[in-house]
């Protein structure tokens, strides 16, 4: 596997790995039980080799694909038997145990709910070469609600439909759905343009592939019978797992990573990073637990290092691809929800620069130039200029005692 593609592949394998953990729960550090939910989006430039993730995914899912093929055949035979019965004849009942986990994205809402009910606690899985294929999941007659499905799936929220027809699908079941999708960078940005601040992005795991240099040809490895034999014990351990699985070292790592993210937020005051980091930490913890089980319930320094890197990489991708646009949306929300006039001086630290004031003015939709405002503040004794050469200012005791909100 070419070096530049390894990060994407190492992220993309978790949705199929997690699909083998149906019924397995992990208690996160907030005391909430979670399951191995992974929804991975690969964003990269055109012709960058996004298909590199396909073969590893197919090998991991091979056992499920084979079982699904048998159940699809049973279902098709049942459907064929329905057409042979007359209108007054008793119709054969739908066979039990028709668990089909691998789905095509082009399905009706009824089909999606039926597959969720048939799975009986197992995860459904979809692989999409194009992110836009998610729109083929018709979840509402009023339009698609893919972002809602993503948010529900991350927490195994209840989903279903209510119908009165005898032959209609009526069910309300938890969504257990893992998937992989790919897109070019701009198409990915466009796809999520209306879901930047509703929690959708934070629930996804992002990865990328750097563009190849001119004239370079990526050389892939050989996924042969020997490779499958090496992979099989890990898959078997995941399939054998059940119930609540705990690992004290994974919990300790999750707490440490959460604290490190909090320190970054304190230093940077980056609201977007804070919004994304909480669930990135959850995703990293779920990866740690998946690897812990796959390696025979053994913790290692390599697992810890990978999980730490994985979270940082995921956050880098999110900030790189969506950070600026998310910040713009956050600032718009601040302006929309702020009541009445805003005290711009209160929005600044006690010691600030002219540049910081200009940023506040721009955020509030005002002209950038702050000289007139600074002159008025100085004239009224609200600020003094601490260093004229560097345009530094300090709030006066008069302002702090009379106007400052504590």
N, C-alpha and C positions, 0 to 999 in steps of 0.2 A: 504494500500500500504506500503510495507517495506520501512524504511527510506532510505536505500541505493539506492533505485530505483526511489525515488521521483524527484531528479534532472533531470534524463533522461526523465521521463514522462513529467515534466513541460516544457522541451524544445520540446519534440516530438509532443505536441498538437498544436503547432503554425502553422505548414503547413496546417493541416485540418481546423483550425480556420480561417486562412487567405484565404483559398479557398472560404469561404462564403462572402468575401469582393470584389467580382468582380465589377469593375467600381468605386471603392473608391480610392481616392488619398490623399496623405499627402505631405505637403511641408516641406522638410528637411531644416536644417539650412543653407545649401548652396544654397537655393532657387530653388532646383530641385524637381519637383513633383515625388513622388515615390508611389508604390503600395505595398500591403502586401505580398511580396515575401519571402517565407521561404523554405529553403532546408536543412533538418536536417539529420545528419549522426550520428548514435549511434555506437561507437566503444567500445567493451568490450571483455573480455576473453570468451572462450567457456564455455557454461553452466552457465553463470552469470545471466541469466534471461532477455535477451534482448527482449523476447516476451511480457514483462510486458507493453510495450507501445501499443500493438495491440488493446486491448479492448477499452481503452479510445479513440483511433483514430477512431475505427469503430463506436462508439456511436456518436461522433461529425459528422461523415460523413453519418450517417444513412439517413437523409432526401435527400441528394444528391444521395445516392445509390438507393433509392426507385424511384426517378424520372428518373435516368439513366436506370433502368430496363425497364421502360415503353418505353423510347426512343430506347433502343436496340431492343425491340420487334417490334416497328414500322419500324426500319431499316431492321430487318430481314425479315419482311413481304414484304417490298419493294424489297429486293434482290430476294426473292422467286418469286415475280410477274414477274421479269425480265426473269427468266428462262422459264416461261410459254408462252412468246411471241415469235413468229416466227421471222426469220431474217428480214423479210420485214415488220413486224408490228411495229407500233410506240411504243417505250418503255416508261413506266411511269416515270415521273420525280421524282427525289429524294425528299422525303418529306421535308418541311421546319421545322425549329425549332428542329432539331435533336441534341440538346446540350447534349453531354455525357462527363461529367467532370472526372470521375474516369477511369483511363486507366491502362491497363496491360503494363508492360515495353517491352514486345516482340511485336513490331509493326514496320511497314515499315515507311520510311520517308513520303510517301504519306499519310498514315493513320494519322500520327502525325500532319501534316500540315492541313489535313481535319478537325481533331478534334479541332485544334486551331481556324480555320475559323468558324466552327459551334458554338463555345462557345460564340462568339459575345461579347468579353470583360470579360467574366468570366474566372476564373482560372481552368486549368486542374490539376488533382492530381493523384499521383501514390504512392502506398505503396509497398516497396520491403523488404522482409525478408533478402535478400542478396544483398550487394552493387554491386556485379558483374552483377546483372540483368540490371544495367544501360547500359551495353554493348550491350544488346539486342535491344536497340533503334538504328536502322540502319539509320544514317543520311548522309551517303556518300558511294558511290560505291567504293571509294578509301580507305575506313576504317571508323571507328567510330570517331565522333568528339564530344563526350559527354562533354568534358571540354569546348568546344566552346558554346554548348547549355547552359551550366550552366552560363557562363559569360553573354550570351545574356539574359537569363531568369531573372537574377538579376536586370537588367535595362530595362526589357521589350523591348529588341531590336527586330528589324524586322527579320523575318525568313520565308523561304518558298521555293518553287520550281517552275520552269517554264517548262511546257510541251506543245507540239503541238497537241497531240492526243485529239480528241473530248471528250473521256471518262476519260482523265487523270486529276489529280488534279493540278490546277494552282492557286497559292495564295501566297501573301506576307503579313504576319500578325505579330503583336507583340507576343512574347512568354510570356505567363502567365502560369507558370507551377510550382506548389509546390509539394514537395515529401519528403517522409521519407525512409531511408535505414539503414540497420544494417550490421555490419561485425565484425569479430574478429580484434584485433588490428593490427596484422601483415598483414592480407589481406587488411585492409584499407590503411596501409602504402604502400603496393605494388601497390594498385589500383591508388594512386595519385602520384606515384614516378616520373612520367614524367610531372606533373603539379604543382610542388612545388612553382614556382616563376612566374607563368603567371597570377596570380590573381584568380585562381579557388578556392583555399582553403579559401581565405579571404571572399568569397561570401557565404560560407557554414556555418551552425551553428552546432557545434559539442557537443556531450555529451557522458557520459560513465556511467558504473555501476561497483562499486567495487566488486571484487569476494566475494562470500559467504564463510563464515567459514565452515570448515569441520563439517558435521553433522547438519548444519542449514537448515531449509526448509522455504523459503519465504511464507508468508501467504498474499494472495491478498484480496482486498475488494470485495464487492458485487455490481455489476453494474445492478441494477434492475430497475423496472418501477419508483420507487421513485427517484432514481438517475437521470434517464432520464428526469423526470419532473423538477428537480432542474436545469438541464443543459439547458433545452429548452429556457428559457427567454434570456439567453446569446446568443444562436445561432440565435434566432429571431431578436435580436438587430443588430447582424452582417449582417444578410440577408436584413434588412430594410435600412441599411446605403447606402448612395449614394453621389456622387460628392466629392468635396474637404472638408476634415475634418481637423480642426486645433485645437490645444491645446497649449496654451502659456506655461503651466507648463511642458509639455513634451518637448517643444523646449528648455526651460531653462535647463532642466535636460540633454538634448543632448549636449548643449554647455559646461555644467559643466563637463560631462564625457569626452568629447573631450579634454578639458584643462587638466584634470587629467592624461589622457593618454600621452599628450605632456610632462607633468612634469616627468612621468616615463621614457620616452625616453631620456630626457635631463640628468637624473641621471644615467641611465644605458647605454646610447649610443647603444641601442639594435635595430639594423636595422630591424630584423625580426619582433620584437614586433611592431615597427612602421608600417611596411607593413600590418600587420594583424589588428591593432587597428582601422584604419579609417573605414573599412566596418563593423567591429564588433560594432562600434558605431551606424552605420546606422541600423543594424539588431536590436540592443537594442531599438532604437527609434521606429522602426516599431512594435515591441512588445508592447511598451508603448501605441502607438496609437490603436492597436488592443484591448488591455485591457481597454483602455479609452472608446471605443465604446461599448464593451461587458458589461461594468458596467454602462451603461446608460449615457454615456458622463459625467462621474464623475471621477475626479482625487482623489487619496488617497495616504497617506503615504505608504501603503502596496504595491501599484503599483510601486512607486518610488524605494522602497527597493528591490522589486523583479527584476526590470529592471537593477538596479545597480549590483546586485548579478549575474544576468544572463549574463551580458557582461563580468564580471570578470571570471565567470565559463567557458564561451565559449573560451575566450582567454587562460585560463589555459589549457584547453583540446588541443587547437591548438599548443601551445608551447610545451606541454608535449609529444604529439604524433609526431609532425612534426618539432619542433623548431630546433633541432640539424641538421637535414638533410637540412632544408631550409637555415640555416646559411652556411653550406658547399656549397650549390649551389650559394648563394650570393657571397661567397669568390671566387669561381671559375669564376664567371662573372666579378668580379673586376680584376682578373689576366688576363682574356682574353681581356678585353677592355682597360686596362691601356696602353697607348702608351709609347714605349721606356723604358729606365731605370727608376726605381722608387727611389726617395730619402726616404730611410727608416727612417732617422732621422726626416724628415718632417711629417712622419706618426705617430710620437710619440708626447706626450705633452711636454711642456718645461721642466717639471720635471717628470722623468720616472724611472722605475726600470729595472733591467736586465730581469726580467720575462716578462715585456711588450715588450721589444725588441725581445725576443725569440718567443713570439706569432706572431709578425709581420713577422719574418723570416719564421715561419712555414706556415703562410698564403700565403706567396709568393713562397712557394715550396722549400725553402732552409733548410739546416740543422739547428736544434734548437740551437746548441751551439753558443753563442754570444760573448765569451770572446775575441777572436781575433779582432772582429770588434770594440768592446769597447776600446781595447788598441789602435787601430789605430785612433779612434775618439779623445781619450785623447791626443795622441802624436801630432795630428794636431791642438789641441787647440779648438776642436769643442764642447767638453763636459768636465765637471769636475765632479769628484766623490764627491757627497755631503755628503754621509754617508757610509764609507767603510764597516762598519759592516752589513748594511742593503742593500747593493748593489743599492743605490739610485744615480741617475745622474741628472745633470742640464745642459741645453744647454748654451754655453757661449755667451757673447755679440758679440764676433767675428763671431760666426755662425749666430746669429739672425740678425746681420746687413748686412752680406754679402750673406748668402745663403737662409735664410728663405723666403718663398713665402707668401706675405700678400695679 
